[in-house]
């Protein structure tokens, strides 16, 4: 059948009827599991557009409907999708209205024409790396008077609760309760016992007296009668999608394997009698896989452990003041509770980047072996968090209420509370902020099936406003919408620089290749104006110097010293708009539950003290700009320039080149925290430190290796005060 073209015409105006030029009008059509752009046109000076849309036929050769939307320069939707019939040859839409609030500025509206969760007078504190974030939370817990509300991905608690806590067990000479998580270390020197050193002490020297979050919470509940709520991510197997796909994929996999054996049996003359065995094995495989997946899901949540531990702690209390709930996220059609925050007394809050795990305790110097990281033996971690005092805390509290109240009984619902007043000073800076979120329309009943994508909108608005530089650091950089937006602004703004800091290997299947592809797209669009970097640490030794990557877990951005954001959302589909990994298995969107703080300038483009400070602190850490004590120095003279400075060309790239020469030469001299440029070749396969460094020209063949790339650090046990006997692990993968 011959395909026809459908004509769509109209005019784009604002709510006052003023014509809007240079906006994109796009026609989109759905086909199977994909959405395809059918046509696009730019509005002229009178706001008019004309589209020639090729029809899409369904399996019965009937024209399918399609959608029309209006987009800005970053391809951000400015109108809700409008369905048009594929059987009508001409559509004259008349005036298509775009609300001014949806079009202009930095405030997120979620296409409602009105911004929510915006407040002035917020005292903000940037918390760089785990020591600052965990320490601030410990202090906030200790000063709480009546309530503490927590949302977390993980919360590591001791394996067993003991009322005696740090009392020494005579049999082991160690505390009865084995600490897993320390937020703030006391002033007592931490001097590890090293069993690899001859004549080191044999008896334990347990680490006691430090601030542990679970014990701080118990003390507040028992002594101060503080009400504590803890909401933890709880993955589960969904119904009906999870069971359906388990029922389809498992028999398919089992059937293929057993079917191959059956075919061989048939050739051998066994014939049809073999096939009941095929069916039996398939059924057994289904139930076995069901049990395995259920156990794996249970192993990826701390809900049961936390309920048991805190339950024993308050078991003798007449009023239970610690409540732990799991926020169930049935797979595959739901995401993950990824928002991590602590709110005390509805007046103070920390939006924290890290799960409550000792792995994330780190400092800006990122030493390869640091006993304060406990039994973590993987990479050092760089992270970002933000503390808030002021009216925005009420918006965070309102979001906590949304999470908590979604599933609980009416008697357990969290009531509203008065909003705190504005702050006149304190912390790093006082700023205007907006709380922005990603919420799944499937998970939250009040959304009517439509997901909230405020974090994505915030980024796209900020990109469109950028003039000088965009700085991003993120654990995952895989989202197509973010990449397309950056490509557009790089093409349309020839003076714009983009600086991106990522880990060498994102820890999600398929993400390394996808990240490499997104980076290729950016470089193709911006050329030398795009700089992508990885963070490393360097330690001279008596032999070959040690080099190890610093894993980027942060989710933050600064643009033009004007706009900034810190929160839980990565730049991937799960955090922002949809989960590409699971999209073939579900109908509709699959998003995580995320929250970011957007720090806003008084007017678009104006310098914001918090954004400038954030740029200074992060640049100092990543570029090794340190003071006499080796601590990152945000007032280093190299940072004393405005947003128009060519940060990539004049600072980042030369610094990375000098660092690479230092590493290649294996100099026995300190090299404070440093970055290396992401290799030009296919970075998706360079998934180990050795491969990554070799691609940059560092000699690492066994016969000529000049440095030791480290992939594993030593474990330290708080309960014994000893290092593990296992030494650091060198990356030997070629």
Phi, psi and omega in degrees: 000138181288133179282142180250164179248133180257132180264131177233123180232163178170187180223135180260126182224165172269185185292345177265359180091003180286135181292144181243115182262167175060029170255154182262132172252128189233140172254133182229145178227145178265135177218117186054239183260012184240159173243129186242137172285124183263324181194156176208154181206151180260136180292142181274190184296340176263008180079008186271155179213159175214128180243140171250104190257116175290136182288152175248126181262140175277189184293344178260014181062027175260131181301133179272155175287166178216174184239149176243138174215159176252137185233155174266193185296333179265014181065026176280128179297132178253350176224158173288152180299136179245119182284134176233145182288139176276358181262352179264125186288332183225131177238115171257108187275354183065222180273127174255117188267130172247122179293137181302321180294328177285337184268315194254153170084188185257351184282129179284134180240346185054036178059034176255352184081002183213135179275142176242164174058043177248134181209151176259164171075038179257124176277121187244144176230119176282130181244108184259121179073168193294325182302315180292315184294309181295322178297319179295319179296319178301315180295319180295320178298316183294331182267356180297147183247323185222340182208146173221123181238128188233135165239138184207154172281312177224152175217102184280118179242161178302155181296328181224144175269136175228128178300328181285342176054258188270008174299138185280130175281119182302330184288320184255345185061025178236161178301148180295325178257124185271111182291134173251336190222121177239128180268324184214123183273143179290174181284351179298130181302140177260103182244099185292149169270128182251107181294346178277351179267127181302141176066022176287155182303143179269324183286148178297152172232075190300146177270113181229165177086006178272163180276113177251132188299320182295324180284325175298318180293318179298316180298319179295321181291317186279319185269317185259358179059035178283137179273126187235129175237133180234121180246119185242147175299137180221092178291153180208170177269120188284158174235129006263350189299314183299313180293322181299308182291328174296321179289334180274309188288321182295308177299326179298311180295315180294320182295323178296316181293311181289327179298324177297318177296321179297321179297318178296321179295321179297318178297329180279357177096004180288320171075206189301324181305342181285335192288333170302329177292323177301313180297317181297316180294323179297315179297316179298319180297322179299309182293324177296316180294323178301313180296317182298313181294320179299317179294321180295320178296319178295331182281349181257022176219150178257013185300308183296318180297317181292319178299316180295312185296306182290330177298317177294326183294326184246017185299330184271000183275140178292324177246120181278113185258002173239119179239129177246127176236150171263135175265098189290134180230086182295128178272150005262003188269005174232161182266241186209145172283098187254348176293129182233115180205157177231124181240125181243128176058021182056020183235336182228147181209154169232120169269109192254138180282335190260144164297162177278080179217143184295341177305328188268003173281114180206168181234163185299339179280339173050060176296145182295315175246114179226114183300339181290347175276002173062223186275007173293132179236013180262202187294159165296157186229131170257133183215168180227140174218171180215134176259143185228132170231123182139190187298335179295340178298327177295324178292324175293318179296322178297324177290320175301317179300320178301313179299306188295315187284350184298325189241348190274165175292157182306323182291341180264357183295144182274127180283165175288167179216156179297147178280137176294154179282169180291152178262143179268341182190188179102165181058210181281320183194157174256126190219161167277133181223162170229132174274121182239151191219159163244124180227136180280127176295338177282328189272328185252117188297330184286353182270354177064031177085356182254122182289149174264126185235050185293327181292316177300315180298321180299315178298314183295321177297318181293320177300317182296330181274348185296141178236326189246305181212151170238123177245126181230138166228131189205148178290321181233127174236088185224356188283131182289324182293316177298314181298313180300321180295317179295321177301316181297314183289328176295324180287324186269346182235091189293346179261001184279134174252145177238126176241124184232129177244124185222163171284161180289333180217103172301142189268036177234137179307135179076345183293322180304315179294319182292320178299317179300320179294318179297321179295320177300319179298317180296316181294324178295326182279321188249350179057230182290352177277000178247123176237123180243130190226155172241152185256142185222166172228151190225134182223107176295144177224179178292339176253225177290135177300149177268140175227134180217147176284151170258117184288126179275109176253356186291155174226089184207166181203150171224137179229120173057028184056023189241309183244143178213157175214145176219139178177211186256349191273124170282170177265059174230170185296322182299321182280338191243313186216316179198157181263103183296328181296323185259353186302328177292345186260353183225162173254126184097190186270149173234108182235156175278173175257108190231161178208134175232154169258122173261124179263125193247143175282160177297325172221153183303125178095345180290146178290133178250126183307320181294317181296319178296316179298320179297317177299316181297314184293318183287319177298318180298317181292312185290330186260005176068031177272095191242162176271190184296338180265007179080015181262136179310133188245102184289350178254019175304141185301334179293344182260001185274057177227164179272181184297336182284350180298146178276080187298320181291309184291318189267340185232303188295307185293315176299322179295318178295323179294319177295320180296320180296320177297321178299314182291315182299324179277353180053047182295140178274043180233151180300147174225094182304158183334130188217165178241154171235148182284140179299130186303148179288330180286179187299095184292345182295337179262353181269069192260015174226157178304319182298312180297319182295313180293320179299322179295338178267002175099009178281133182285117185225006173296145185310325184281346185225013182298133181249347178227169176246106174286124186258132176243351180219132179257172183278145175277147174232136183254115179299324186290334180248344183073022185240147166289153171290155180288339180288123181283181177300149183257123178271139177284114181248007180286121182282000000 
